[in-house]
Amino acid sequence: MGFCRFGRTKTKIARHRQCEESIFVLNDLEWISKIPECPVYHPSEKEFKNPLIYIQKIAPEASKFGICKIVSPVIASIPADVVLTKENKNFRFETNVQPLRLSKWNEKNIMNFSMSGRKYTYHEFEALANQAFIGSADMEKEFWHEMVNGEKGTVEYGVNVEGSAFSCHPNDKLGRSKWNLKNFSRLPQSTLRLVGKEIPGITDPMLYIGMLFSMFAWHVEDHYLYSINYHHSGANKTWYGVPAHAASQFENVVLHRVYNHEIMLKHGEDEAFQLLANKTTMFPPNILLQHGVAVYKAVQKPGEFVISFPRAYHAGFSHGFNCGEAVNFAIGDWIPMGAIASTRYAYLKMLPIIPFEELLCKEAIQFYKSSKVRGSMSKHIDFQSYLATVASFVQLMQFYEKALSRLKASRECSISSNTVGTLICSNCHRDCYVAYLMCKHCYSLPICLYHDITLQRCSCGDNFLKGTIF
């Protein structure tokens, strides 16, 4: 658990650089200057009052970059360290130990981020983190230089720490606003408000407490959701983002240029997606530039939000001790992306984290009820969200209409109402809400209607055609 080469003074760094191959530092990392910046937005206090409406406004432009920054016009009057030490005196967290190096090319470029570190209080970790010091004006070059030429040093990162550093004090203007991430995912315009349980990191925020060069590996959000990250305090953080329109190209490059060919199994790009989901793959963005993949960057400072858009891959690292907080959310334009993610999860037999089919149906019902009560949809309903939801809902209903028609043709099937909500298909792990089939004899494992039921047999040995449709 070391800080290899990080306890250096400015003089030692200068001497160290003179002894190294300056050609590598200055020339091989010139690609850094070729990565364009993502958009930065400065909402007025009036625009800031309704976050999801503001994000919908900037999304057509900002989503083309995968990530964007929003500079808050409101500051927190109660700092994160006060919230996490004085308001929550029992706050402690466990770190992950991260190797400060890249894996060799032509091997699986996967780092072991699962090594557990120690448990710390906020100030204990701050003191430890502040021992690591680099007096450099170009942290990005220093980071990638260490990652490529590092001597197997390690850093620690408090990642996925349950909790929030937003204050609920009535005098804290940011904490009282709708940008308080404790309530963000369940704002009226967010589809995640319909999730019936708390899911840390998805519906409820998590903290990320870092030190110099602690990093978050390349990943896309679960179910291609939006994410919002707030920088509470401390050193800056560098982000890289790849927009959704380049996601497939990104996965293809990772599959063929980063991972070993031994793992190129039948799923192709889906194999890369599944491995990237482990959040343990880190590589420099220059390989993306070399293969024409659009990539952008941001340097996030305290008081700034970073938004990642649906299906945008992103990665980054910290410039020193800092505290950030993040949560997911979903607005109307996410619905089609959510449908794509749901299909992909089922294809790879990955367990869903949120019940997409249930959320889609409930959102459609909400739109229907709202239009019936108010009578004028155009005045009271976000039209973009409405269109995206209706299109996906109609497509889902058309599928079930055809599937149910085929099953009803069998006299051995009976239909019953669904009283238990979402279940998981025992075959592909798809979340089933509208309809699924269960064996009439043992009622054990459900099968979704996306399969050829004639080929399916229950664990009890009976044919699923002799079943009940819910």
LUMGU-976485 format. One record per residue (C-alpha): y, z, x; residue number from 1; residue in one letter. Coordinates in nm, 4 decimals. Layout:
REM residues N
v,w,u,num,residu
Y,Z,X,NUM,a
...
***
This chain:
REM residues 470
v,w,u,num,residu
0.0000,0.0000,0.0000,1,m
0.2511,-0.1166,0.2587,2,g
0.5880,-0.2787,0.2830,3,f
0.5048,-0.5164,0.5626,4,c
0.8248,-0.6154,0.7437,5,r
1.0586,-0.4836,0.4738,6,f
1.2044,-0.1740,0.6372,7,g
1.4276,-0.3896,0.8546,8,r
1.7969,-0.3696,0.9307,9,t
2.0277,-0.6695,0.9368,10,k
2.0122,-0.6764,1.3186,11,t
1.6350,-0.6754,1.3192,12,k
1.6283,-0.9570,1.0651,13,i
1.8603,-1.1712,1.2745,14,a
1.6478,-1.1104,1.5854,15,r
1.3324,-1.1776,1.3856,16,h
1.4673,-1.5100,1.2648,17,r
1.5569,-1.6214,1.6171,18,q
1.1988,-1.5685,1.7224,19,c
1.0559,-1.7634,1.4287,20,e
1.0364,-2.1347,1.3692,21,e
1.3822,-2.1888,1.2254,22,s
1.2835,-2.5439,1.1341,23,i
1.0467,-2.4058,0.8710,24,f
1.3060,-2.1669,0.7315,25,v
1.5865,-2.4210,0.7128,26,l
1.4035,-2.7479,0.6518,27,n
1.0734,-2.6770,0.4792,28,d
1.2512,-2.4693,0.2166,29,l
1.5256,-2.7186,0.1444,30,e
1.3530,-2.7933,-0.1860,31,w
1.5042,-2.4676,-0.3127,32,i
1.8478,-2.6300,-0.3402,33,s
1.6995,-2.9171,-0.5415,34,k
1.5975,-2.7003,-0.8394,35,i
1.8745,-2.7258,-1.1012,36,p
2.0099,-2.4234,-1.2846,37,e
1.9226,-2.3587,-1.6478,38,c
2.2045,-2.3302,-1.9075,39,p
2.4080,-2.0092,-1.9269,40,v
2.5652,-1.9057,-2.2575,41,y
2.8535,-1.6668,-2.3216,42,h
2.8565,-1.5773,-2.6929,43,p
3.1588,-1.4104,-2.8428,44,s
3.1104,-1.0702,-3.0058,45,e
3.1154,-1.2453,-3.3424,46,k
2.8402,-1.4885,-3.2390,47,e
2.6510,-1.1999,-3.0799,48,f
2.6109,-1.0156,-3.4105,49,k
2.3199,-1.2331,-3.5300,50,n
2.0885,-1.3021,-3.2331,51,p
1.8279,-1.5251,-3.3968,52,l
2.0913,-1.7357,-3.5669,53,i
2.2651,-1.7756,-3.2308,54,y
1.9378,-1.8659,-3.0560,55,i
1.8634,-2.1236,-3.3258,56,q
2.2062,-2.2701,-3.2593,57,k
2.1527,-2.3150,-2.8846,58,i
1.7800,-2.3982,-2.9006,59,a
1.8115,-2.7799,-2.9369,60,p
1.9893,-2.7909,-2.6011,61,e
1.8472,-2.4893,-2.4180,62,a
1.4799,-2.5537,-2.4997,63,s
1.4927,-2.8726,-2.2904,64,k
1.5141,-2.6466,-1.9844,65,f
1.2372,-2.4021,-2.0827,66,g
1.4573,-2.1005,-2.0094,67,i
1.8226,-2.0062,-2.0509,68,c
2.0527,-1.7124,-1.9837,69,k
2.2668,-1.5352,-2.2410,70,i
2.5390,-1.3101,-2.1004,71,v
2.5911,-1.0128,-2.3300,72,s
2.9524,-0.9513,-2.4374,73,p
2.8474,-0.5923,-2.5139,74,v
2.7377,-0.3406,-2.2514,75,i
2.5165,-0.0350,-2.2868,76,a
2.7094,0.2899,-2.2615,77,s
2.3945,0.4867,-2.1813,78,i
2.2164,0.3496,-1.8700,79,p
1.8432,0.2833,-1.8558,80,a
1.7780,0.5615,-1.6057,81,d
1.9333,0.8159,-1.8431,82,v
1.7189,0.6915,-2.1328,83,v
1.4034,0.7001,-1.9206,84,l
1.4646,1.0327,-1.7462,85,t
1.6803,1.2570,-1.9614,86,k
1.5941,1.1304,-2.3096,87,e
1.2274,1.0906,-2.2168,88,n
1.1490,1.3606,-1.9601,89,k
0.7752,1.2842,-1.9595,90,n
0.8204,0.9189,-1.8673,91,f
0.5815,0.8073,-1.5927,92,r
0.4238,0.4708,-1.5218,93,f
0.1493,0.3205,-1.3083,94,e
0.2163,0.0245,-1.0814,95,t
0.0166,-0.2834,-0.9873,96,n
-0.0171,-0.3658,-0.6187,97,v
0.0687,-0.7271,-0.5426,98,q
-0.0187,-0.9138,-0.2207,99,p
0.2894,-1.0747,-0.0706,100,l
0.1249,-1.4007,0.0253,101,r
-0.0051,-1.7229,-0.1192,102,l
-0.3727,-1.8030,-0.1281,103,s
-0.4771,-2.0898,0.0950,104,k
-0.4542,-2.4340,-0.0574,105,w
-0.7846,-2.5808,-0.1758,106,n
-0.8966,-2.2367,-0.2861,107,e
-0.8415,-2.0751,-0.6218,108,k
-0.4768,-1.9825,-0.5912,109,n
-0.5338,-1.6529,-0.7678,110,i
-0.3990,-1.3216,-0.6448,111,m
-0.5557,-0.9893,-0.7250,112,n
-0.2816,-0.8303,-0.9340,113,f
-0.5266,-0.5876,-1.0899,114,s
-0.5207,-0.3391,-0.8013,115,m
-0.3765,-0.0174,-0.9369,116,s
-0.1056,0.1648,-0.7499,117,g
0.0154,0.5184,-0.8064,118,r
0.1905,0.6823,-1.0969,119,k
0.5621,0.7415,-1.0578,120,y
0.8581,0.8848,-1.2352,121,t
1.1524,0.6455,-1.2602,122,y
1.3412,0.8078,-0.9714,123,h
1.0296,0.8422,-0.7521,124,e
0.9707,0.4690,-0.7748,125,f
1.3403,0.3988,-0.7216,126,e
1.3337,0.5983,-0.3973,127,a
1.0232,0.4149,-0.2811,128,l
1.1654,0.0751,-0.3734,129,a
1.4932,0.1406,-0.1942,130,n
1.3048,0.1778,0.1349,131,q
1.2452,-0.1959,0.1269,132,a
1.5583,-0.3697,0.2469,133,f
1.6521,-0.7211,0.3508,134,i
2.0121,-0.7980,0.4365,135,g
1.9969,-1.1612,0.3364,136,s
2.2305,-1.3651,0.1206,137,a
1.9498,-1.6045,0.0296,138,d
1.6768,-1.3971,-0.1298,139,m
1.4976,-1.7050,-0.2608,140,e
1.4348,-1.8440,0.0872,141,k
1.3345,-1.5011,0.2138,142,e
1.0834,-1.4608,-0.0699,143,f
0.9092,-1.7945,-0.0219,144,w
0.9175,-1.7583,0.3544,145,h
0.7336,-1.4272,0.3199,146,e
0.4912,-1.5727,0.0638,147,m
0.3991,-1.8618,0.2946,148,v
0.4106,-1.6832,0.6316,149,n
0.3645,-1.3212,0.5272,150,g
0.1423,-1.0828,0.7203,151,e
-0.0551,-0.9512,0.4240,152,k
0.2079,-0.7051,0.3101,153,g
0.2071,-0.5687,-0.0421,154,t
0.4616,-0.4640,-0.3008,155,v
0.4282,-0.2610,-0.6190,156,e
0.5394,-0.3533,-0.9686,157,y
0.5563,-0.1423,-1.2824,158,g
0.4402,-0.4174,-1.5165,159,v
0.3621,-0.3965,-1.8894,160,n
0.4900,-0.0409,-1.9146,161,v
0.4997,0.0622,-2.2798,162,e
0.8394,0.1868,-2.3907,163,g
1.2048,0.0887,-2.4082,164,s
1.5188,0.1677,-2.2108,165,a
1.7529,0.0907,-2.5016,166,f
1.9321,0.3958,-2.6331,167,s
1.9522,0.4827,-3.0016,168,c
2.2655,0.6930,-2.9516,169,h
2.5311,0.6077,-3.2144,170,p
2.7907,0.5581,-2.9397,171,n
2.5832,0.2964,-2.7578,172,d
2.7152,-0.0360,-2.8846,173,k
2.4327,-0.2481,-2.7393,174,l
2.1648,-0.0070,-2.8570,175,g
2.3056,-0.0173,-3.2111,176,r
2.3199,-0.3978,-3.2109,177,s
2.0475,-0.6345,-3.3261,178,k
1.9854,-0.7186,-2.9589,179,w
1.8088,-0.3853,-2.9123,180,n
1.4630,-0.5154,-2.8210,181,l
1.2892,-0.2286,-2.9999,182,k
1.3682,-0.4043,-3.3284,183,n
1.4069,-0.7652,-3.2134,184,f
1.0669,-0.9107,-3.3064,185,s
1.0994,-0.7793,-3.6616,186,r
1.4441,-0.9134,-3.7414,187,l
1.4562,-1.0922,-4.0811,188,p
1.4416,-1.4424,-3.9265,189,q
1.1471,-1.3645,-3.6948,190,s
0.8016,-1.4601,-3.8214,191,t
0.6554,-1.1689,-3.6226,192,l
0.8086,-0.9308,-3.8776,193,r
0.5027,-1.0187,-4.0883,194,l
0.2534,-0.8860,-3.8329,195,v
0.0941,-0.5822,-3.9929,196,g
0.0428,-0.3762,-3.6786,197,k
0.2241,-0.2867,-3.3578,198,e
0.1242,-0.4981,-3.0590,199,i
0.2746,-0.3785,-2.7282,200,p
0.4535,-0.6611,-2.5531,201,g
0.4369,-0.8860,-2.8613,202,i
0.6017,-0.6954,-3.1449,203,t
0.7048,-0.3940,-2.9359,204,d
0.8856,-0.4247,-2.6023,205,p
0.7503,-0.3394,-2.2607,206,m
0.9312,-0.2373,-1.9450,207,l
0.9117,-0.4079,-1.6072,208,y
1.0226,-0.1885,-1.3176,209,i
1.0286,-0.3787,-0.9918,210,g
1.1127,-0.3616,-0.6241,211,m
1.1972,-0.6179,-0.3579,212,l
0.9784,-0.9278,-0.4109,213,f
0.7662,-0.7853,-0.6925,214,s
0.6765,-1.0925,-0.8937,215,m
0.5564,-1.2264,-1.2251,216,f
0.3127,-1.5141,-1.1844,217,a
0.3216,-1.8490,-1.3647,218,w
0.2329,-1.8107,-1.7305,219,h
0.3154,-1.9174,-2.0827,220,v
0.3651,-1.6609,-2.3592,221,e
0.0708,-1.5725,-2.5836,222,d
0.0469,-1.8144,-2.8749,223,h
0.3383,-2.0112,-2.7206,224,y
0.5806,-1.7541,-2.8609,225,l
0.9442,-1.7130,-2.7661,226,y
1.0234,-1.4278,-2.5287,227,s
1.3446,-1.2414,-2.4584,228,i
1.4002,-1.0371,-2.1429,229,n
1.6942,-0.8019,-2.0885,230,y
1.8011,-0.6892,-1.7414,231,h
1.8976,-0.3237,-1.7785,232,h
1.9920,-0.2361,-1.4225,233,s
1.9389,-0.2916,-1.0525,234,g
1.8945,-0.5936,-0.8303,235,a
1.8922,-0.9518,-0.9561,236,n
1.5826,-1.1406,-1.0597,237,k
1.5051,-1.5100,-0.9952,238,t
1.3351,-1.7063,-1.2729,239,w
1.1714,-2.0510,-1.2760,240,y
1.1062,-2.2327,-1.6014,241,g
0.9166,-2.5457,-1.7042,242,v
1.0066,-2.6804,-2.0522,243,p
0.7476,-2.7404,-2.3232,244,a
0.7677,-3.1194,-2.2918,245,h
0.6405,-3.0849,-1.9322,246,a
0.3774,-2.8152,-2.0015,247,a
0.0805,-3.0520,-2.0069,248,s
0.2011,-3.2179,-1.6875,249,q
0.2430,-2.8710,-1.5321,250,f
-0.1159,-2.7767,-1.6218,251,e
-0.2443,-3.1029,-1.4791,252,n
-0.0677,-3.0442,-1.1469,253,v
-0.1976,-2.6861,-1.1301,254,v
-0.5500,-2.8041,-1.2062,255,l
-0.5592,-3.0754,-0.9414,256,h
-0.3184,-2.9488,-0.6748,257,r
-0.3438,-2.5703,-0.6887,258,v
-0.6911,-2.4805,-0.8058,259,y
-1.0162,-2.5657,-0.6364,260,n
-1.1973,-2.8687,-0.7759,261,h
-1.5005,-2.6477,-0.8338,262,e
-1.3345,-2.5037,-1.1426,263,i
-1.2520,-2.8441,-1.2907,264,m
-1.5033,-2.8127,-1.5699,265,l
-1.5274,-3.0019,-1.8968,266,k
-1.2060,-2.8568,-2.0425,267,h
-0.9689,-3.0277,-1.7969,268,g
-0.6120,-2.9088,-1.8473,269,e
-0.7402,-2.6453,-2.0890,270,d
-0.9266,-2.4907,-1.7969,271,e
-0.5974,-2.4491,-1.6117,272,a
-0.4390,-2.3023,-1.9243,273,f
-0.7161,-2.0450,-1.9530,274,q
-0.6868,-1.9406,-1.5877,275,l
-0.3070,-1.9290,-1.5988,276,l
-0.3372,-1.6926,-1.8956,277,a
-0.4593,-1.4275,-1.6491,278,n
-0.1053,-1.4219,-1.5030,279,k
-0.2368,-1.4143,-1.1463,280,t
-0.1431,-1.7626,-1.0229,281,t
0.1644,-1.7887,-0.8018,282,m
0.2809,-2.0931,-0.6075,283,f
0.6176,-2.2363,-0.4993,284,p
0.7913,-2.4745,-0.7400,285,p
0.8193,-2.7453,-0.4747,286,n
0.4725,-2.8696,-0.5686,287,i
0.6075,-2.9321,-0.9182,288,l
0.9050,-3.1233,-0.7789,289,l
0.6716,-3.3337,-0.5675,290,q
0.4833,-3.4437,-0.8780,291,h
0.7815,-3.5025,-1.1038,292,g
0.7447,-3.1906,-1.3183,293,v
1.0762,-3.0688,-1.4609,294,a
1.1553,-2.7186,-1.3336,295,v
1.4744,-2.5126,-1.3597,296,y
1.5846,-2.1730,-1.2340,297,k
1.8076,-1.8790,-1.3203,298,a
1.9297,-1.5723,-1.1367,299,v
1.9371,-1.2922,-1.3921,300,q
2.1858,-1.0101,-1.3399,301,k
2.2211,-0.6749,-1.5188,302,p
2.3564,-0.7195,-1.8707,303,g
2.2002,-1.0645,-1.9102,304,e
1.9216,-1.1860,-2.1377,305,f
1.6745,-1.4581,-2.0411,306,v
1.5094,-1.6520,-2.3224,307,i
1.1870,-1.8432,-2.2628,308,s
1.1163,-2.1054,-2.5270,309,f
0.7816,-2.1861,-2.6933,310,p
0.5240,-2.3242,-2.4482,311,r
0.7616,-2.2934,-2.1515,312,a
0.5830,-2.1871,-1.8343,313,y
0.7790,-1.9420,-1.6212,314,h
0.7521,-1.7260,-1.3098,315,a
0.9828,-1.5293,-1.0827,316,g
1.0525,-1.2358,-0.8551,317,f
1.2885,-0.9408,-0.8048,318,s
1.5560,-0.9066,-0.5351,319,h
1.5146,-0.5296,-0.5180,320,g
1.4709,-0.2244,-0.7388,321,f
1.5427,-0.3119,-1.1016,322,n
1.4504,-0.2387,-1.4608,323,c
1.3936,-0.5061,-1.7235,324,g
1.2527,-0.5131,-2.0750,325,e
1.0890,-0.7893,-2.2759,326,a
0.9378,-0.8665,-2.6146,327,v
0.8232,-1.1729,-2.8090,328,n
0.9690,-1.3209,-3.1254,329,f
0.9286,-1.6340,-3.3367,330,a
1.1690,-1.8461,-3.5383,331,i
1.1051,-2.1537,-3.7487,332,g
1.0671,-2.4113,-3.4739,333,d
0.7839,-2.2032,-3.3245,334,w
0.5520,-2.2639,-3.6224,335,i
0.4257,-2.6098,-3.5083,336,p
0.3785,-2.4720,-3.1561,337,m
0.1885,-2.1771,-3.2991,338,g
-0.0450,-2.4184,-3.4786,339,a
-0.1129,-2.6045,-3.1527,340,i
-0.1794,-2.2779,-2.9700,341,a
-0.4143,-2.1608,-3.2475,342,s
-0.6188,-2.4798,-3.2175,343,t
-0.6341,-2.4464,-2.8404,344,r
-0.7425,-2.0832,-2.8569,345,y
-1.0265,-2.1804,-3.0922,346,a
-1.1344,-2.4701,-2.8697,347,y
-1.1598,-2.2332,-2.5724,348,l
-1.3016,-1.9494,-2.7860,349,k
-1.0155,-1.7220,-2.6837,350,m
-0.9530,-1.4240,-2.9097,351,l
-0.6198,-1.4583,-3.0917,352,p
-0.3650,-1.1809,-3.0472,353,i
-0.1699,-1.2522,-3.3650,354,i
-0.3122,-1.3891,-3.6957,355,p
-0.1355,-1.7258,-3.7006,356,f
-0.2905,-1.8542,-4.0231,357,e
-0.1961,-1.5363,-4.2081,358,e
0.1617,-1.5429,-4.0739,359,l
0.2039,-1.9072,-4.1756,360,l
0.0857,-1.8406,-4.5298,361,c
0.2995,-1.5290,-4.5689,362,k
0.6072,-1.7086,-4.4337,363,e
0.5510,-1.9949,-4.6773,364,a
0.5214,-1.7448,-4.9644,365,i
0.8459,-1.5776,-4.8538,366,q
1.0294,-1.9100,-4.8608,367,f
0.8858,-1.9874,-5.2042,368,y
0.9876,-1.6498,-5.3477,369,k
1.3346,-1.6721,-5.1961,370,s
1.3991,-2.0164,-5.3422,371,s
1.2696,-1.9098,-5.6857,372,k
1.4874,-1.5983,-5.6978,373,v
1.8055,-1.7487,-5.5617,374,r
1.7597,-2.0928,-5.7060,375,g
1.9474,-2.2702,-5.4273,376,s
1.7496,-2.3153,-5.1109,377,m
2.0170,-2.4924,-4.9077,378,s
2.2618,-2.2010,-4.9281,379,k
2.0327,-1.9099,-4.8542,380,h
1.7414,-2.0383,-4.6431,381,i
1.7395,-2.1701,-4.2890,382,d
1.6495,-2.5327,-4.3538,383,f
1.4996,-2.5974,-4.0098,384,q
1.2613,-2.3038,-4.0426,385,s
1.1811,-2.4051,-4.3978,386,y
1.0855,-2.7616,-4.3010,387,l
0.8740,-2.6513,-4.0041,388,a
0.6902,-2.3922,-4.2131,389,t
0.6303,-2.6208,-4.5096,390,v
0.5007,-2.9069,-4.2935,391,a
0.2479,-2.6818,-4.1172,392,s
0.1502,-2.5057,-4.4417,393,f
0.0892,-2.8331,-4.6267,394,v
-0.1220,-2.9603,-4.3392,395,q
-0.3292,-2.6408,-4.3465,396,l
-0.3780,-2.6563,-4.7231,397,m
-0.4819,-3.0214,-4.7090,398,q
-0.7489,-2.9339,-4.4555,399,f
-0.8852,-2.6495,-4.6675,400,y
-0.8791,-2.8607,-4.9830,401,e
-1.1065,-3.1184,-4.8183,402,k
-1.3308,-2.8560,-4.6556,403,a
-1.3724,-2.6576,-4.9767,404,l
-1.4464,-2.9717,-5.1750,405,s
-1.7339,-3.0515,-4.9418,406,r
-1.8726,-2.6985,-4.9694,407,l
-1.8381,-2.6793,-5.3472,408,k
-2.0645,-2.9795,-5.3670,409,a
-2.3467,-2.7500,-5.2598,410,s
-2.4806,-2.5546,-5.5595,411,r
-2.5976,-2.2790,-5.3272,412,e
-2.2418,-2.1755,-5.2374,413,c
-2.0384,-1.9346,-5.4445,414,s
-1.6643,-1.8589,-5.4203,415,i
-1.5177,-1.5101,-5.3984,416,s
-1.1643,-1.3828,-5.3396,417,s
-1.0542,-1.2638,-4.9966,418,n
-0.9856,-0.8924,-5.0139,419,t
-0.9991,-0.8027,-4.6451,420,v
-0.7296,-1.0275,-4.4959,421,g
-0.7779,-1.2018,-4.1620,422,t
-1.1224,-1.2125,-4.0017,423,l
-1.2316,-1.3761,-3.6772,424,i
-1.4777,-1.6664,-3.6798,425,c
-1.7963,-1.5600,-3.5036,426,s
-1.8325,-1.9074,-3.3552,427,n
-1.4926,-2.0083,-3.2158,428,c
-1.2866,-1.6870,-3.2644,429,h
-1.0349,-1.8674,-3.4854,430,r
-0.8453,-1.6329,-3.7159,431,d
-0.9508,-1.6995,-4.0763,432,c
-0.7218,-1.6034,-4.3612,433,y
-0.7285,-1.8751,-4.6277,434,v
-1.1043,-1.9269,-4.6385,435,a
-1.4241,-1.8665,-4.4443,436,y
-1.7963,-1.8612,-4.5158,437,l
-2.0302,-1.5620,-4.5038,438,m
-2.4033,-1.5429,-4.5465,439,c
-2.4895,-1.4479,-4.9060,440,k
-2.7731,-1.2265,-4.7911,441,h
-2.6378,-1.0120,-4.5077,442,c
-2.2587,-1.0658,-4.5190,443,y
-2.2470,-1.0196,-4.1439,444,s
-2.0538,-1.2695,-3.9337,445,l
-1.7931,-1.5073,-4.0808,446,p
-1.7781,-1.8769,-3.9961,447,i
-1.4545,-2.0731,-4.0292,448,c
-1.4493,-2.4003,-4.2192,449,l
-1.3607,-2.6016,-3.9095,450,y
-1.7307,-2.6174,-3.8213,451,h
-2.0072,-2.8329,-3.9612,452,d
-2.1630,-2.5618,-4.1747,453,i
-2.4883,-2.7584,-4.2165,454,t
-2.5611,-2.6946,-3.8490,455,l
-2.4844,-2.3231,-3.8598,456,q
-2.7368,-2.0477,-3.9163,457,r
-2.6644,-1.6780,-3.9622,458,c
-2.8003,-1.4149,-3.7240,459,s
-3.0373,-1.3119,-4.0037,460,c
-3.1925,-1.6581,-3.9847,461,g
-3.0647,-1.7886,-4.3161,462,d
-2.8651,-2.1093,-4.3534,463,n
-2.4904,-2.0679,-4.3991,464,f
-2.4982,-2.3201,-4.6831,465,l
-2.6445,-2.0372,-4.8876,466,k
-2.3240,-1.8440,-4.8489,467,g
-2.0097,-1.7207,-5.0103,468,t
-1.6711,-1.8857,-4.9604,469,i
-1.3833,-1.6373,-4.9434,470,f
***
